[in-house]
Amino acid sequence: MSEQQIQTFSGYEIELVLSDDSATDEEGLVHPSNASTWDQEDCDYCLPPSDSEDEDEDYKPPQARVPGPSRGPKPKRKRGGPQSAPQQSGPAAPPSTTLRKRGRPSLPLRTPASKSRLSSTEEEEEEEEVEEEEVDRWHDRDEESITPATLSFLPARTPGPTCVRTTKWSPLSLFQLFFSDSVVRKIIDNTNANAAKRKQAGMKFQWDVLTMKDFYTFLAIIIFTGLVSVHHRSDYWRKTWPYSFQFPGDSMNRNRFEAILWSLHLSDPKEDEENEKKWNTAEYDRLFKIKPLYTEIVNACKANFQPYRNISIDERMVQSKACMKPYNKDQPTKWGYKLFVLADVSIGYTWNFHVYVGESESPSTGRGLSYSTVMDLLPLPLLGSGYLLYTDSHYSSPALFTDLLKKNIGCCGTIRTQRIGIPKTRVNDLPKKAERGDMRWIRRGDLLFVKWMDTREVTVCSTVHKAYSGQTVQRKLKAAGVWESKSIPVPDAIVDYNRSMGGVDLSHALIGFYSVRHKTMRWYKTFFYHFVDIAVANSYLLHKELWKLRPDPTQTKTLTHKFFREQLAKEMLEFAGGLAARPPAPSPSSSSAACLPAFFESTDSQARKHCKRCTGAGLTRVKTSIYCLKCKVPLCFTSKKNCFRQWHEELS
């Protein structure tokens, strides 16, 4: 019968194993050769090697186990090694003790001998890293920094409006620079084709062929709705108090306006069907329904104005809850379509933009979406060189700024500290509880990184600025419980960034003041409204710049934005009144048809329709069963009344 005693000493459990059956004290003890098997099975602690240089590094203290009364030691194969040799009897060992640290596994310890095994190459690398940290450090604002060389400004054209500056431009003529006659004609043709497609599908609604006159009247009403707001669109046609609007009811009835708005289409319906067949393929174009107007507006924005030296790139959200909408919680407009916009800083002119369709369809440059977005918005052959670009932290990166500097484009913008290429050294870094106005800067080649403490820490990267030249900014600081306005130092890059980053915001504000956007579930109509807003805002900015170059002696100052829109709507109505109410040019498929009278099909529930000429004369109840085979217009054709002949004579 064995007796076990366990004692605790300095965190170790000491287990003394004594045997009562042995004749002598040495007879029941386990020899060192029998301890290896117990050590692998039950023990998780090994005594650390001695620090003495005289002891062997491979020495391990013997450990013991309690053997069974009739069971001898079993040989056991070690993992990954040969089988252990059979144990032999030997002299008795001293009483065994097992030292076990509570709750702590054994860890390998580095001895002086292991430290000496480090190669000389690793020691040299550690010394080089220490030297780099000493050299690569953040500098205080009092330390002098170099001033980068000034970039030569070489624009492709003379900055400013590119149209003829000696001509007197009216609001309508400036608007037609963006909505040209070819663009308007294409929209009219596609809208008529879409209405015919709906009629063939069995939809019952009154439709007359859309003409240039009707379309400009429709645009005038759209701009008017941006100036005068009502809760419901039908209120614009109410004649009772408190509305009593003379316009638009006198120019176009409500049913006609709603029919045009319902059938409005920017692309060819037949080509839409071909594009829909490519769904879930690489050839499918998600922006196909807006491509005709989208492409023309972008080209017109770049053709009619050359930006001044400072430009900025930022994103813009077009509010909508239709399909294809991303959600951005950090923007004032949470739901909508995202546009990447390049704008002129001085006046807010929208010079270039493209619609975000997802990272999967974004150009692949291997540098990420932000890098490719900036490169796509900068057509350098058309823009020129020497420009100063301002971006926010979403686009700024050391790789982008370095590549643009090689193309003679200077950059400045806030930057995220997680970007690749940002200095990671902590030597003389800006403390967490720094005072307002404290700054640190470091230069890596052509890139300058500046950290400045305002209400929070701000990091800026620039290729065109000096670190600090003594500029200050006013801030409210609390001293002795009283708020006071004090001047604190500010880096040059942050001063220019705050002054120049608002180009896109200024453009977006001009659009938002009198936006023509209407609620719709058709995503391409949302873009149609936004393209009209861009055309009107850019037309107004061109008006202001042209007046600076050639002031009108009849005007003491430029038109206000609101009055410019009022004049534009008025000129559209006058332009529409001067146009002949004739249908658009016939398509090649119907060029062989002649203007001949024909009867509506008897299967049609609306076999009798309102006469086009009588309706224009105010006789809204006159219906006829005859229409023009070529013009697709219902006209009276009887022995007493021949509107068919009179209407065609008026066209000629």
Secondary structure as UniProt FT lines:
FT   STRAND          2..9
FT   TURN            10..11
FT   STRAND          12..19
FT   TURN            25..28
FT   HELIX           32..34
FT   HELIX           35..42
FT   TURN            57..58
FT   TURN            69..70
FT   TURN            79..80
FT   STRAND          99..101
FT   TURN            102..103
FT   HELIX           112..115
FT   TURN            116..117
FT   HELIX           120..135
FT   TURN            141..142
FT   STRAND          154..155
FT   STRAND          160..161
FT   TURN            165..166
FT   HELIX           171..175
FT   TURN            176..178
FT   HELIX           181..200
FT   TURN            201..202
FT   HELIX           212..227
FT   HELIX           233..237
FT   TURN            241..243
FT   TURN            247..251
FT   HELIX           254..263
FT   HELIX           269..276
FT   TURN            277..280
FT   TURN            282..283
FT   TURN            286..287
FT   HELIX           288..290
FT   HELIX           291..303
FT   STRAND          305..306
FT   STRAND          310..319
FT   TURN            329..330
FT   STRAND          335..344
FT   TURN            345..347
FT   STRAND          350..355
FT   HELIX           359..361
FT   HELIX           369..376
FT   HELIX           380..383
FT   STRAND          384..385
FT   STRAND          388..391
FT   TURN            393..395
FT   HELIX           398..406
FT   TURN            407..408
FT   STRAND          410..414
FT   TURN            417..418
FT   TURN            420..421
FT   TURN            427..428
FT   TURN            432..433
FT   TURN            436..437
FT   STRAND          439..444
FT   TURN            445..446
FT   STRAND          447..453
FT   STRAND          457..462
FT   STRAND          472..479
FT   TURN            480..481
FT   STRAND          482..489
FT   HELIX           492..500
FT   TURN            501..502
FT   HELIX           503..513
FT   HELIX           523..549
FT   TURN            553..554
FT   HELIX           561..577
FT   HELIX           588..590
FT   TURN            591..592
FT   STRAND          597..599
FT   TURN            602..603
FT   TURN            605..606
FT   STRAND          609..610
FT   HELIX           612..616
FT   TURN            617..618
FT   TURN            620..621
FT   STRAND          623..624
FT   STRAND          626..628
FT   TURN            629..631
FT   HELIX           643..651
//
